Amino acid sequence: SNTSGVSQGEQSYANVTQNGFGGSSSVQQMFGDSATVNQTATSSGAQSTITQGGVWGFHNNSATVTQTGIDVTSTISQTGDNLSATVSQGGADNASLVTQTGSGNAATVTQN
């Protein structure tokens, strides 16, 4: 079975799709953040954790995670404004950690 948890404040958006087996997703957002998680039917044991926020205010941070692999793990932590992270994980046993602070940074991770 899959598990998902979403906690968010004002004007935030979260879209979690879990079509695989044994997936887990956690999204925590504060104000004006967006997160999209897609664990596809080919995924098994995929884990995604997204934490976004900072001091109180509209942040406009975004995180997108696509997981098609087996036992893949993605952790995204963004504290600041106008931060963006995109993670795509296939294959098996891949792990990704993205940590961003400040303003206007962008990160892209692809693991196959």
Backbone torsions as a table, in degrees:
resi	resn	phi	psi	omega
1	SER	NA	157.2	179.0
2	ASN	-102.2	152.1	176.4
3	THR	-129.5	145.8	-179.2
4	SER	-147.4	139.0	175.4
5	GLY	-136.1	134.4	179.9
6	VAL	-130.9	128.4	174.6
7	SER	-134.0	123.3	-177.1
8	GLN	-151.5	157.6	178.9
9	GLY	-96.3	-143.4	-173.3
10	GLU	-72.2	146.1	168.6
11	GLN	50.6	38.4	177.6
12	SER	-111.9	159.2	-174.5
13	TYR	-134.6	131.9	175.6
14	ALA	-136.8	134.9	177.3
15	ASN	-133.2	112.4	-178.3
16	VAL	-118.3	123.8	177.5
17	THR	-122.0	123.3	-179.0
18	GLN	-126.6	104.3	179.9
19	ASN	-111.7	-2.1	-179.8
20	GLY	-89.9	-157.9	-177.6
21	PHE	-119.6	132.3	173.6
22	GLY	67.2	28.4	-179.7
23	GLY	-84.9	154.5	174.9
24	SER	-137.1	143.4	-179.1
25	SER	-142.4	134.8	175.8
26	SER	-131.6	127.4	178.2
27	VAL	-126.4	124.3	175.1
28	GLN	-128.1	122.0	-175.9
29	GLN	-137.8	155.5	-174.5
30	MET	-105.1	-66.3	-169.4
31	PHE	-155.2	114.8	176.1
32	GLY	73.2	28.1	-179.8
33	ASP	-107.6	159.0	177.8
34	SER	-137.0	143.8	179.9
35	ALA	-141.2	137.3	175.4
36	THR	-130.5	124.5	178.3
37	VAL	-123.6	128.9	178.4
38	ASN	-130.9	107.0	174.0
39	GLN	-103.0	107.9	-169.0
40	THR	-78.4	175.3	-177.1
41	ALA	-64.8	-22.1	179.1
42	THR	-83.7	-8.0	-177.2
43	SER	-81.5	149.6	176.0
44	SER	-146.8	126.7	179.7
45	GLY	68.2	23.0	179.8
46	ALA	-72.7	140.1	179.3
47	GLN	-128.7	131.1	179.2
48	SER	-133.0	129.8	175.5
49	THR	-129.2	124.5	179.6
50	ILE	-126.0	125.2	176.1
51	THR	-128.5	123.3	-177.7
52	GLN	-136.7	141.8	178.7
53	GLY	165.5	-137.3	-176.0
54	GLY	139.8	-155.4	174.7
55	VAL	-64.8	157.8	-175.2
56	TRP	-62.0	127.7	179.1
57	GLY	158.4	170.9	-179.3
58	PHE	-76.7	119.6	-170.8
59	HIS	-99.7	-34.3	-179.1
60	ASN	59.2	37.2	174.5
61	ASN	-88.7	151.1	178.8
62	SER	-140.0	144.7	178.0
63	ALA	-139.2	134.5	178.4
64	THR	-131.0	125.3	-179.1
65	VAL	-126.4	127.4	173.9
66	THR	-122.7	121.8	-177.0
67	GLN	-124.1	117.4	179.8
68	THR	-115.2	-5.1	-171.1
69	GLY	-97.3	-168.7	-176.1
70	ILE	-111.5	128.0	179.0
71	ASP	52.9	44.0	175.9
72	VAL	-94.8	149.6	-176.2
73	THR	-133.7	128.8	176.9
74	SER	-125.9	129.4	175.4
75	THR	-127.3	123.2	179.4
76	ILE	-123.8	126.5	176.3
77	SER	-129.7	118.7	-177.7
78	GLN	-129.6	121.6	-179.4
79	THR	-126.7	107.8	-177.8
80	GLY	151.5	-146.4	-176.1
81	ASP	-133.5	143.5	175.3
82	ASN	55.4	42.2	176.9
83	LEU	-98.4	146.1	-177.0
84	SER	-138.9	135.5	176.5
85	ALA	-137.8	133.9	177.3
86	THR	-128.7	123.3	-178.4
87	VAL	-126.2	130.1	174.6
88	SER	-125.2	124.6	-176.1
89	GLN	-129.4	120.1	170.7
90	GLY	-117.3	-157.8	176.3
91	GLY	65.5	-149.3	-177.9
92	ALA	-139.6	143.2	173.1
93	ASP	60.5	28.3	175.0
94	ASN	-85.2	145.8	178.3
95	ALA	-134.3	137.9	-179.7
96	SER	-133.0	134.5	175.3
97	LEU	-127.8	119.1	176.5
98	VAL	-118.4	122.2	177.0
99	THR	-126.8	121.5	-178.4
100	GLN	-133.2	140.5	173.9
101	THR	-131.5	172.7	177.1
102	GLY	91.1	-139.0	-174.4
103	SER	-145.8	137.4	170.2
104	GLY	75.6	17.6	179.0
105	ASN	-88.2	153.9	178.0
106	ALA	-139.3	140.8	178.4
107	ALA	-135.2	140.0	175.7
108	THR	-130.9	128.6	179.3
109	VAL	-126.7	129.7	175.8
110	THR	-127.6	125.2	179.8
111	GLN	-130.4	124.9	-179.8
112	ASN	-120.7	NA	NA
